[in-house]
Amino acid sequence: MRGDRLHKYTKKATVIILVAAVILALIITGFAASFGREFIVNVFRDHSVYSVTDKKGSKTRASELIVGYIPEGFSLTKEDDGKIGKVKQYEKDSYYIYIEKGILTGTYSYHTDTNGETVEVNGTEYVFRNDEEYGILGYIWNNGEYVFEIEGNLSKEEILKIAESIE
């Protein structure tokens, strides 16, 4: 009889511990998913400059640029594997996608006809850029370790879908 009571309490304790572990894992994942460093966008007459404000402990070399999604039919036409930045470019007919990954200590200049319009997806804040003269759309953002930039002559939605797949 005593063993049954102990078994009953042990089973309850195990369930409580498992539930607590799942809740803790969800909380930690939520904080990790929304981590990015603060940034500023300085808008000038003919271009904008994106820079991260808190650069403490930032990396001095860029790790591999991983792209999880590219639309069907595009081929890799350029790849630059520099120490402080990585670049990949994809092309299909007259369409292109240019992707860059760089260290946080850099400043990133780009032409745009928008003034810092942002969109937040899964805790990451993407700054939209639109160069109407050349039909180029893109985004720039950071994940707390690196700054990423994507541009191309595809739709705004397609470029954001690619951006979300980049590591």
C-alpha positions in Angstrom: 0.0 0.0 0.0 2.8 2.4 0.9 4.5 1.7 -2.5 1.3 2.7 -4.4 1.1 6.1 -2.6 4.8 6.8 -3.4 4.2 5.7 -7.0 1.2 8.1 -7.2 3.3 11.1 -6.0 6.2 10.2 -8.2 4.0 10.1 -11.3 2.5 13.6 -10.4 5.9 15.0 -9.8 7.1 13.7 -13.1 4.2 15.3 -15.0 4.7 18.6 -13.2 8.4 18.7 -14.0 7.7 17.9 -17.7 5.1 20.6 -18.0 7.5 23.1 -16.3 10.3 22.1 -18.7 8.1 22.6 -21.7 7.0 26.0 -20.5 10.6 27.0 -19.8 11.7 25.9 -23.2 9.0 27.9 -24.9 10.0 31.0 -22.9 13.7 30.6 -23.8 12.9 30.0 -27.5 10.7 33.2 -27.5 13.6 35.3 -26.2 16.1 33.8 -28.6 13.9 34.3 -31.6 13.5 38.0 -31.0 17.1 38.8 -30.4 18.6 41.5 -32.5 20.7 44.5 -31.7 19.4 48.1 -31.9 20.3 49.9 -35.1 19.9 53.3 -36.7 19.1 54.3 -40.2 20.5 57.7 -41.2 18.6 59.0 -44.2 20.5 61.4 -46.6 19.4 63.0 -49.8 20.6 60.3 -52.1 21.1 57.3 -49.9 20.6 55.8 -46.4 23.1 54.2 -44.0 22.3 51.3 -41.7 24.5 50.7 -38.6 24.2 48.8 -35.4 24.5 50.9 -32.3 25.7 48.3 -29.8 28.8 46.6 -31.2 30.2 45.2 -27.9 31.4 41.6 -28.3 30.7 41.5 -32.0 32.4 39.0 -34.2 35.4 40.0 -36.4 34.8 37.4 -39.1 31.6 36.4 -40.9 30.5 32.7 -40.7 29.1 30.8 -43.7 26.2 32.4 -45.5 23.3 29.9 -45.6 20.3 30.5 -47.8 17.4 28.2 -47.1 15.1 29.2 -49.9 15.6 30.4 -53.4 12.8 30.5 -56.0 12.7 27.8 -58.6 15.0 28.2 -61.6 17.5 30.6 -60.1 21.2 29.6 -60.2 24.1 30.7 -58.1 26.2 33.0 -60.3 28.5 34.7 -57.8 29.9 33.8 -54.4 32.4 35.8 -52.4 33.8 34.3 -49.3 35.6 37.2 -47.6 36.7 37.3 -44.0 34.3 40.1 -42.8 31.6 39.5 -45.4 30.0 36.8 -47.5 28.1 37.3 -50.7 25.9 35.2 -52.9 24.1 36.2 -56.1 21.5 34.2 -58.0 20.1 34.9 -61.4 17.3 33.6 -63.7 16.8 35.3 -67.1 16.6 39.1 -66.3 15.9 38.5 -62.5 18.5 38.6 -59.8 18.9 38.2 -56.0 21.9 39.6 -54.2 22.6 38.5 -50.6 25.3 39.8 -48.2 26.2 38.8 -44.6 28.6 41.1 -42.8 30.0 41.8 -39.3 28.2 44.2 -37.0 30.9 46.8 -36.9 30.4 47.8 -40.6 28.1 50.5 -41.9 25.9 49.6 -44.8 25.0 52.2 -47.4 22.2 51.8 -49.9 20.1 53.8 -52.3 16.4 53.9 -51.4 13.3 55.9 -52.0 11.8 55.0 -48.7 12.5 56.4 -45.3 13.2 53.5 -43.0 9.9 51.6 -43.4 10.2 48.4 -41.3 8.4 45.1 -41.0 8.7 42.7 -38.1 8.6 38.9 -38.7 9.1 36.4 -35.9 10.8 39.0 -33.7 13.2 40.3 -36.4 13.0 43.8 -37.6 13.6 44.2 -41.4 14.2 47.6 -42.9 12.7 47.9 -46.3 14.5 49.6 -49.2 13.1 50.5 -52.5 15.2 52.1 -55.4 12.4 52.9 -57.8 14.8 54.3 -60.5 16.4 50.8 -60.9 13.4 48.6 -59.8 15.4 47.2 -56.9 13.7 46.1 -53.7 15.4 44.8 -50.6 15.7 44.5 -46.8 18.5 45.0 -44.3 18.5 43.5 -40.8 20.6 42.0 -38.0 20.3 38.9 -35.9 22.5 40.2 -33.0 25.6 38.6 -34.5 25.6 39.7 -38.2 24.1 42.3 -40.5 22.2 40.8 -43.6 21.2 42.6 -46.7 19.2 41.3 -49.6 18.1 43.0 -52.8 16.7 42.0 -56.2 14.1 42.8 -58.8 11.5 40.4 -57.5 8.3 41.2 -55.5 8.6 42.6 -52.0 6.9 39.4 -50.6 9.3 37.0 -52.4 12.4 38.9 -51.3 11.1 38.9 -47.7 10.4 35.1 -47.9 14.1 34.6 -49.0 15.3 36.9 -46.3 13.5 34.9 -43.6 15.4 31.8 -44.7 18.9 33.3 -44.4 21.3 32.4 -41.7 
